Amino acid sequence: AAPRIDVVTIFPEYLRPLELSLVGKARRDGLLDLRVHDLRDVATDRHRTVDDTPFGGGAGMVMRPDVWGRAIDATGQAPGPDGGPEVRDVVLLVPTPSGTPFTQAIAHELAGAVSGAAGPPARLVLACGRYEGIDARVAERYAGEPGVTVREVSIGDYVLNGGEAAALVVVEAVVRLLPGVVGNPESLVEESFGDAGLLEYPVYTKPPSWVGLDVPEVLRSGHHGAVARWRRDAALVRTAERRPDLVESLDVDRLDARDRDV
Ligand code: 6GU
């Protein structure tokens, strides 16, 4: 069976970009079983209510745990492609500005989990909250469920109106790491946040001169050793300028000996 991802949201149309480009192609090629669900489908009143006022007072609305519980449980009821029920471990991922930072390392973990890199494949369920968030008992309940891992993650230090845009980010970051999705897996290794923990070096293509700006001569020299050296230096300079926090956490043992005093 293809790796499975379920997204639950009150705005299923918000996830339409997942029909496009690399993720859309992975789905059409049968490399990914991605399903988007409308949270309101499991609401029980005639207004299909999913939220209510916060206990303790305060502004805004909070999403109801009973509605979320039914929606999350329902993602496991959907039969597999063979029509039979599936029992698989679940990673419940909740995008929230109060979460732990979402990183490339987490993307790799999730890709490994859903593709069954180490053991039976897990299902990944993304729960997109709106308003002031989801009643905290939802995370608590599923964290206590055998076979379920709950991860509350933030995609950065800014506030979004809901988890949907973050879910798009998480799905794209994970899906491109699934086996067979990126045609040339070499494009996965030289990237920012790849092995070395550095930002990517600047890249150039034709024309060699544009509006008075020239491509660095070394890149046109055909000297592969010199090109590699230049790119390595440029990556280090760029990282030091833009992300001093990353330089702090560089693993000295994984640096080229020549880089250690740059
Ligand atoms: Cl993951 N969700 C929301 N709603 N806002 C965010 C976020 C996530 N990450 C940063 N801001």
Residues whose N, C-alpha, C, O or C-beta is under 5 A from the ligand:
A	BS01	6GU	P95 T96 P97 V153 S154 I155 G156 Y158 V159 L160 N161 G162 G163 A166
